[in-house]
């Protein structure tokens, strides 16, 4: 158990809908990272928050947004869903701001299926 | 931007045999390098990482990797694998002061009895 909790574990929704994925980082970790894992794109970095502020942005679509709340949990919002958004979405957390200095711990992911 | 190529998508080996999973990276600046393992229905777990210093890095579960700057490689090795090592392995790279970690496509290691 990494200590990172993601909910829900599975989500099935229709095209055009909006969903929210939730991540609770390990106790004391200030950074939260979101990743998308799909068969055709592999593992892609989406976005990082550190202590409530956006720190780094990867290949995140404009239809997607995220935030980190004062209690440090994070939510990833996916809107106007398309079939191609079906993927496993991972959250990771680390204590520091940079990935080099601290280890990132991954949650078990949320499997999103868009039908 | 940095990128990673994992040269083998699948590596089948017999139990107790040695294994090497290959990883090459591309970056115009200095990098940090990582190997992660993903077991079925699990998240990623860090095996080892190279930040600086000794080019031979030892990780968990008996794995090690060697950073070779001239060949821009970071191959993962284990002298004797177990059935329990069957999993997907990901090489990843990030540049100094850049948290955009790029992952390779993964190598599926299958250990046969």
Interface residues (C-beta under 8 A of the other chain):
Chain A: X2 X4 X31 X33 X42 X43 X44 X45 X48 X55 X56 X57 X58 X90 X92 X97 X98 X99 X100 X101 X103 X104 X105 X106 X107 X108 X109
Chain B: X32 X36 X41 X42 X43 X44 X45 X46 X49 X51 X90 X92 X94 X96 X97 X98 X99 X100 X101 X102 X103 X104 X105 X106
